[in-house]
Amino acid sequence: MLNKLYVEDHVKMALMEDIGFGDITTENLAGADDFLKGALNTRSEGILCGCEVFRTVFNMLCDNIEIKFYFKDGDRIKKGDKIADISGPAKYLLTGERVALNYIQRMSGIATETRKYQDAVAPYSSKIVDTRKTTPNFRMFEKYAVKTGGGALHRFNLSDCAMIKDNHIRLSGSITNAVSKLRENLSHAHKIEVECDTLEQVKEAIAVNADIIMLDNMPVDKMKEAIQLINHKAVVEASGNVTLETVNRIASVGVDIISSSAIVAKAPTLDLALDI
C-alpha cells in the first residue's frame, strides 16, 4: 500500500523541512570518522507501524547506515522491547533521528488506537474504518497505519466514491435528485453512498438503490429500525459520536461498517526512542 516512490518523495520533503540549510549542531560536532550505534526501543505497549518508512529516512541520508529490525509492522510490542539496532556515521544518525521517529511514532500510535477499536467490536462482524479527517499530505501513511492496526479503509479521496452528505442534499433538493444527477455522470465503477439522519431519509435512499447507507448520529434504537428497513439492500455504515466506550454497542445492532475519525485524529503517538 505504501508506494516506494511516494514514500521517498514525502521523506525527502520532510528531511528538507527539518534540515533547512544544514544541521548546524551535528555538522560542527561530528567528524567524518565518527561512528555511532544505537537501538530503537519502546517505552509503551502498542502496535508497531512504519518500519520501512523509518528505514527510508536513514537510507536517503546515507548508504552506510545499517538497521536490523526484530519486529515487523502489525506486531504487538511492549514496554522495554528493543525494536531495532542501528549503526552508521554519527552525522547521519543524528540528523535523521527526529524525522524517522516522527513517522514511526505517529503511525504506530494510529495502528495502536485502531486495534483498540477493532478489538472492542471483535464479537461482531462490523469493521472499523477511517474517515477523511486526516493530516494534510499524510493520508497515505495514516491509512496504512489504520490497515496495519486491523481496521479497514473508507474512500481514499473525493474521487473514490460519491458520498451524498447533508449539504449535497440541500444543494440538490432531495436524495432522489442527487442520486439521479450522479447516475447520469458517474462511471459504472463508482458506488454511491448516502448520509441519512432520519428514517425517512433511509427509506428514500433505499428507494433510489443507494449502494451504501450511512446512519449519521443516529441513536442505537433508530439504527435497529433502519437496519430492518434496509434488509441487506445496501451496505450499512454507522458514523458520528463513535468512541471506544460506544463502539461495541453500535456494532451489536448489526451495522456492516463503523467509521470513526478518532482512530486517526485522536490517536496519541506511541512512545518510542532512539537510544544511542
N, C-alpha and C positions, 0 to 999 in steps of 0.2 A: 504493500500500500504506500510506503514511503518511497517515492521516486527518487533515485540517486541524484539525478541532475537537479531536481527541485531542492533537495536537501543541501547539496553543495552550494547552490546559489544563495539559499537562505543563510547558511552558516557563514558564507563569505561576507554577506552584508552585516551579520551580527558581529563578526570579528572587526570589520571596518568601523562599525559604530563604537566598539569598545576600545580599540587600539588608537583610533584617531591618527595623529601624525607619528605615533610611536609610544611604546611603553617606557616612559622616561625613567621609571623606577628600576625595572628589571634590566633595561639596556645599559644602565650605568653601574649596575652591581654584578651582573652575571658575565663571566668571561666566556670566551669561545670554547674552552675545555671543561667548563663546569657541567657536571652531570648529576642528576637527582633521581632518586627512587621514591615512590610513594604508593599509597593504597587508597582506593575509593571504598569508604566504609559507610555503613548506615547507622544512624542513631535512633531510628524508629522503625516500627513494623509497617510493612505495606507491600504493594505490588510494584516490581521493578519495570521500568519502561524507558526506552531511549538510549539503549546501549550503543547502537551503531551511530546515532547522532553524536553522542559523546565522543566516540572514536573519530568521527569525521572532523570534529573541531581540531583535534591534535594532528591528524593526518594532513590537514590543509596547511598547517603551520610548519610541519617538519616530517620528513620521511623516516627519520631515525627514532621516533617515539614508539615504544612497544607497550601494548596493552593486552593483558590476559584477563578475560572475564571468567568468573566462577559461577555466575548466574546468567540467565537469559531473560529477555522481555517476557513478562507474564508470570515469572516465578514470584512466589511469596518470600519476602526477606524479613528478618527480624533484627532487632536492635543488637548491634555489635558484629553483625556479619561483614566479612570482607567481600566486597562485590568484585573488585578487580585489583590487579597490580599494574603499576605504570612506571615506566622509566624512560629517560632520554635527556637531551640537552636542557639544562636548567632554564635557559632563556624562554624556550617554547612551552615548557610545562607551566611556568609561572604566568606567562602571557595568556595562555588558553584556559587556565583553570576556571575562572569565573564564568565564562561563556559556556563551557562544557557543563558545568554544574547547573547553570540556569536551565538548560534544556532538560537534563535528566531529572532534576528535582521537580520541575513543573510537570513533565509528562508522567512521572511516577506518582505524583500527587493525584492527578486526574484518574489514572488507572486504579489507584487505591480507592478513591471515592466511588468510582463506578462499580467496583467489586462489592462494596458495601451495599449498594442499592440492588445489584443483581442477586446477591445472597439473600436479601430481605424478601425477594419475590420467588425464591427458589421452589417453594411448594407448588407454584402455579406456572402456567405456560406463557405468561406475559414476558415480553422483552423490554429491557430498559434501553432507551435510545437517547441520543443527544439532540441539541437544537442548533440554530444558527447564532445563538448568543455566545460567540467565541471571540477570542482576541484577534483583532485585525492582522492579517498576514501570518497568522499562526494556526489557522484552522486545520491544515493537514496534520500537524503534529498533535493537536488536541483530539482530533477524530481517531487518529491512530492509537492514542492513549486510551480512549473510550473502548475501542475494539480490543486492545490488549487487556483491559480490565474485565472483559467478559460481556460488555454491552454490545448493542447493535447500532447501526448508523441511520440517521434520518437523511434527508436530502443534503448533498454537499454544498449546493449553492442554489441560487434562484432559477437556474436553467434545468435543474434535475427533474422537478415535479411541479405541477401547477397547484398551488395551495391558495384556496379562496378563503381569506380571512374577513373579519367583520367590516373592515374599511373597503374591501373589494365588493362586498355585498351591498354596502351603501352606494358605492360608485355605480354599480350595475342595476340597482333597484331590487334585485332578488337573487337568491341562489340559482333559480332556474335560468334567469337571464345570463348570469355569469358563466354557468356551465355551458350553455348554448353557444355563447360567443367564443369560449375557449375551444370547444369541439370543432368549430369552423376553421380554426387555425393551427391547432396542435398536431404534432406528429402522432402516429399510431403508437409510438413507443413511450409517450408520456402519460403518466397517470394523473388523475385529478383528485385532490383532497379538499374536503370542505370542513371548515371550522364551524361547529354548532354550539350555541349557548342554551338552546331550548329544545324541547321535544318536537315542537312544530317545525323547527329548522331541520331536525333529524329526519322527520317524515318527508320533507321536501328534498333533502339530499338523497334519500332512498329512491324517491320517485324519478330523479334525474340520473340514477345509476352512478353515483359517485363511487370511485374506487376505494377511497379511504374516508372515513368519517371521524373527525376529531371531536371528542366531547370536552369542551373547554370550560374549566372551572365549574363542572357540574358536581353537585353532592352525590355521594355514593348511591343513594336510593334512586336518584334520577338516572344515574348511569345504568343501573339494573334495568330500568324501564326501556332505556334507549337500546340496550343490547338485545332485549326481547323484540323490539321493533325491527332492528336491523337484521336479526336472524341469519347471520352469515352471508348477507348480500354484499357486504363490504368489510374491509379491514377496519377494526375499531381501535382508535387511539385515544388515550386519556392524557390530558395536559392541564397544567395550571395548579399551583399550590401543592406540587409534589415534593414531599420531604421524606427523609429516612423514617420518620415516625408514621407517615400516612401511606407510604407506597405499598405496604403489604395488604392493607385493607382495599386499596384501589385494585390491586391485582386479583384479589379474591372474587371480584364480581365477574371476571372473565374477559376483560379487555385484552386485545392482542398486543398492543404497544403502549408503553408508558413513556412519554417524553419528558425530560427534565433538564432545565438549564443548570441546575445546581451541581450536577456531576462535573461540570467544567467551570462554571462561573464562581462557585463557592468552594472548589477543591483547594485545600491548603497544599503547599509544596511539601514534598517528603524530605525529611532532614537527612541529607547525605553530605559527606565531607570528603575532600581530597587531602589526606594527611601525608605530608612529605617527610 
